[in-house]
Amino acid sequence: MKHKEYDNKFLDLSLSFKLLGNPLRLKLFRLLLERDMCVCELEAIMKSEQSRISHSLRPLKLLKIVKSHYEGKMVIYSLDGFAYESGIAELVEKNIDLSKRDKALINAVCSTSPRCGLTG
């Protein structure tokens, strides 16, 4: 029984690295290390369409790297337990710094986000 659990951990970690091999998914993951965000916030920061963001997050949710919950009508994304338990979050955070531009965008988007109670 332990052998199967051991193999599953390798499979999960291998699939996680494969999914994070996609630059868009990796950047979304890195942004979510900064804070929880809704799709509209990620869309504004990434300058990408909502459907592309959602499509990229879906497989990460299936592997329990990312999770989501609702705040009213908004879907909020955050990192899930496996991202931390596996060490992926620490690895990514140590090796991928956000640019000054990305940090400024996060601050700007948050300050005008309806989620933060403000309207642009």
N, C-alpha and C positions, 0 to 999 in steps of 0.2 A: 504494500500500500504506500509506503514512504517513497518507493522508487517512482511511482506514478506522480506523486505530488512534486518530487524533485524535477522530473521531466517537464511537468506543467510550468514550473517556475522558469525553466530555461526557455520554453516555448513562449511564454508571456513576455519575457524580457527580450527575446529575439524579435518578436513581432513589434514590440514597442520601439526598438531601435530602427526596425525597418520603416515603421510609420513616421518616425521622427527624422528619417532620411529625406523626407520631403521638405524643402526649404520653407514653404508656407506653414506647414504644420509645426515645424521647429520654431519658427518665429512666434506663432500663436501660443505655443507652449511657454516660450520665454516671456512673452507679455503677461501671461497668466501667473507667472512666478511673481510678478510685481504686485498684482492685485486681481480680485475677481472682476470680471467685466461682462457686460451684455454684448450681444452681437452688434448692436449699433455702435458701441464704443470701439470694438475691434475693427469694424468696417471703416470707421473714420481714421483710425490709426494706421491700418494696413492699406487704406485707399483701394479697397477691394469690394466686390459686390457681396451683399448679405448671403446670397445663395452659395457662393464660393466659400465663404467663411464657415457657414453651417455644414456644408458638405465636407470640408476639411476636418472639422471637429468631430463629426459622427464616428469615424473609426477609433478616435482617441477615447470617446465615451464608451464604446463597446469593449475596449480593453481596460476600462476603469482607470485610465490615466487622467481623464478629464471628467468632471461631473457637471450637472446643471440643475438649477432649481428656478422656480418662478418667483418673481417679485411683482405682483400685480400681473400685467400682461407681458412683462419682460422676462426673457430667459437669461439667467445669469450663469456664466461659466466660471469654473474654478478647477484647480488641480485636485485630483482624487487621491485617495490613500496610496494606491500602487505607485504613483509618481514619486512619493516620498519614501515608501518602504523599500522600493527597488534601488534607490540611490540615484535615479535618473534626474530628479529635480536638482540635487546637489551637484551632479556632474555638469548639467547644463548651466546652472547659475555660475559655477566656478570658471567655466570655459567660454561662455558667450556673454559679453558685456553688451548692454543696450547702448545704442548711440545717443549722443546728446539730443539729436533730433527726435528719436523715439521717446526719450524721457520727457522732452518738452511736449510732444504730442499727447502723451498719457496725461500729463498735468492739464493741458488745454482742454482735452476731451472731457476729463473728469469735471473740470470747473464749469462746463456748459452742458453736461449730461442731465437729461430729465431725471435720471436715477438719483442724482445728487441733490435733487430738489431745486435745481436752478434751470432757468430757460435762457438759452443763448442770448 
